[in-house]
Amino acid sequence: MEDKAKGKAKEAYGAIIGDEEKKAEGRAQQRKGEAKEQATQKVRTRRAQEEARQAEKERDRQERKDKGLLGGVTDTLSGGDRRS
């Protein structure tokens, strides 16, 4: 964000004084800032996706565990294990 703000200021300054090079430099700095923001957002998105995958794996693991425990309790209560 800092690069974008500095770039805008530099571009505005160049426009005020009539310096085309300064304006171009400001636009380039804004593009640099935008690229940094996009890269940061991609990293955040990847991180969030990985966290979601891990949470889903944990949920699935817990569901399998819960089903196993409930199955064992049900069999024991119904006497299914005693007849074997």
Secondary structure as GFF3:
##gff-version 3
##sequence-region A 1 84
A	DSSP	alpha_helix	2	17	.	.	.	ID=ss1
A	DSSP	alpha_helix	20	78	.	.	.	ID=ss2
A	DSSP	alpha_helix	80	83	.	.	.	ID=ss3
###
